[in-house]
Amino acid sequence: MKHIVRALRLPLAAALLTAAALTGCSGSASKEPAAGLADPAKKRIAMRLVSSAENSSLDWEAQYPYIEDIGDGRGYTAGIIGFCSGTGDMRKVVERYARARPGNPLERFLPALRSVEGSDSHAGLGEPFTRAWAKAAEDSAFRAAQDAERDAAYFDPAVAQAGKDGLGALGQFIYYDAYVMHGAGDTEGSVGFRTIRREALAAARPPARGGDERAYLNAFLDARVAAIGREPSHTDASRVESAQRVFVREGKLGLETPLRWKVYGDSYRIDRG
């Protein structure tokens, strides 16, 4: 208060300079918020981390043409995050592509994709479909369709919920990876993200509710490991225990590089974004 009183007794110009100086001091003391996964460099790191688990490679952009049946009961698994013919997200990618490129070679498989949802059937698909998928990856519109479906169904909702829970870039990635592997809701043979988060909230408070971020993330990872144990198609929890849990233990809540981890016994590192 003493500084304010003296400033009022100065000529107007000097008072304004004093006020500006005080404001500048206050501004310089403020801290910029850490970049979340919306930051392009952080998002690229997230894509590489997911690719290490989904494709055993950090080169996530090489995965657009990927397609095979990995025997998990979800039919074909394909593309940059493992879209599945049995779960419906593969159909949505092809529908997006059809809107961008009407009459493209994949469009004729849409009736078959609709009919096999909920199963591991290849009926109406087979080698003609897998060849067409791989070929379509040469088209930027098809790659854009994969990007758009990834963001709409997985990345954006995961990051939005993590932001509401007060989590930084690491927590946002942990939510996103859970969305990719488990989906949003429970299905037969799968425990969804919402159930995993609910179990985590029963064990710890997130930062948005006054909790410790590391403690909450560990509770979420505990719930996720338990979910993996309840899913017949998933048995290996290394993408949690020797990757995400390591980052939490190291305190890399902003996904700060360098990052070193293992998935399925393979070692990876990212030295910079």
Residue pairs with C-beta under 8 A, 6 or more apart in sequence:
3 18
3 22
7 14
7 15
7 18
7 19
8 15
10 18
34 168
34 169
34 253
34 254
35 41
35 42
35 169
35 254
36 42
36 159
36 162
36 163
36 168
36 169
36 172
37 43
37 46
37 155
37 159
37 169
37 172
37 173
37 176
37 255
38 159
39 169
41 273
42 169
42 255
42 273
43 155
44 273
45 173
45 255
45 257
45 259
45 270
45 273
46 155
46 172
46 173
46 176
46 177
46 255
47 60
47 80
48 58
48 60
48 270
49 173
49 177
49 243
49 259
49 261
49 270
50 60
50 81
50 176
50 177
50 180
51 57
51 58
51 59
51 60
51 63
51 80
52 58
52 239
52 243
52 261
52 263
52 266
52 268
53 177
53 181
53 239
53 243
53 263
53 264
54 63
54 81
54 82
54 180
55 63
55 66
56 263
56 264
56 266
57 63
58 268
58 270
60 80
61 80
63 79
63 80
64 79
64 80
64 137
64 142
64 143
64 146
65 133
65 134
65 135
65 136
65 137
65 138
66 78
66 79
66 134
67 76
67 77
67 78
67 79
67 130
67 133
67 134
68 76
68 77
68 78
68 130
69 75
69 76
69 77
69 120
69 122
70 77
72 233
72 234
73 86
73 120
73 189
73 232
73 233
74 84
74 85
74 86
74 87
74 120
74 233
75 84
75 85
75 86
75 90
75 116
75 119
75 120
75 121
75 122
75 125
76 84
76 85
76 86
76 90
76 122
76 125
76 129
76 130
77 83
77 84
78 84
78 85
78 90
78 133
79 90
79 93
79 146
80 146
80 147
80 150
81 150
81 154
81 180
82 180
83 89
83 90
83 92
83 93
83 146
83 149
84 90
85 91
85 113
85 116
85 117
85 122
85 125
86 116
86 117
86 118
86 119
86 120
86 121
87 117
87 183
87 187
88 117
89 149
89 153
90 113
91 110
91 113
91 114
91 117
92 149
92 153
93 145
93 146
93 149
94 106
94 107
94 109
94 110
94 113
94 145
95 110
96 145
96 148
96 149
97 104
97 106
97 107
97 136
97 139
97 141
97 142
97 145
98 104
98 106
98 107
98 110
100 141
100 144
100 145
101 139
101 141
101 142
104 136
104 139
104 141
104 142
105 132
105 135
105 136
106 129
106 132
106 133
106 136
106 142
109 124
109 125
109 128
109 129
109 132
111 124
112 123
112 124
112 125
112 129
113 125
115 121
115 123
115 124
116 122
116 123
116 124
116 125
122 129
136 142
137 143
153 179
153 184
154 176
154 179
154 180
155 176
155 179
157 179
157 184
158 172
158 175
158 176
158 178
158 179
158 193
159 172
159 175
159 176
161 175
161 197
162 171
162 172
162 174
162 175
162 176
163 172
164 208
165 171
165 206
165 207
165 208
165 216
166 206
166 207
166 208
166 209
166 213
167 174
167 175
167 206
167 207
167 213
167 216
167 217
168 213
168 253
168 254
168 255
169 253
169 254
169 255
170 217
170 244
170 247
170 248
170 252
170 253
170 254
170 255
171 213
171 216
171 217
171 220
171 253
173 244
173 255
174 217
174 220
174 221
174 244
175 193
175 197
175 220
177 239
177 244
178 193
178 196
178 220
178 224
179 193
181 234
181 239
182 190
182 191
182 192
182 193
182 196
182 224
182 227
182 231
183 190
183 192
183 193
184 192
184 193
184 194
185 192
185 193
185 194
185 195
186 192
186 194
186 195
189 231
189 232
189 233
190 231
190 233
191 227
191 230
191 231
195 227
196 220
196 223
196 224
196 227
197 220
197 223
199 223
199 226
200 216
200 219
200 220
200 222
200 223
203 219
203 222
203 223
204 211
204 212
204 215
204 216
204 218
204 219
205 211
205 212
205 216
206 213
206 216
207 213
207 216
213 253
214 248
214 251
214 253
217 248
218 245
218 248
221 240
221 241
221 244
221 245
221 248
224 237
224 240
225 237
225 240
225 241
228 234
228 235
228 236
228 237
228 240
229 235
229 237
236 264
238 262
238 263
238 264
238 265
239 263
239 264
242 261
242 262
242 263
243 261
243 262
243 263
244 261
246 260
246 261
247 255
247 259
247 261
252 259
257 270
257 271
257 272
257 273
258 269
258 270
258 271
258 272
259 269
259 270
260 267
260 268
260 269
261 267
261 268
261 269
262 268
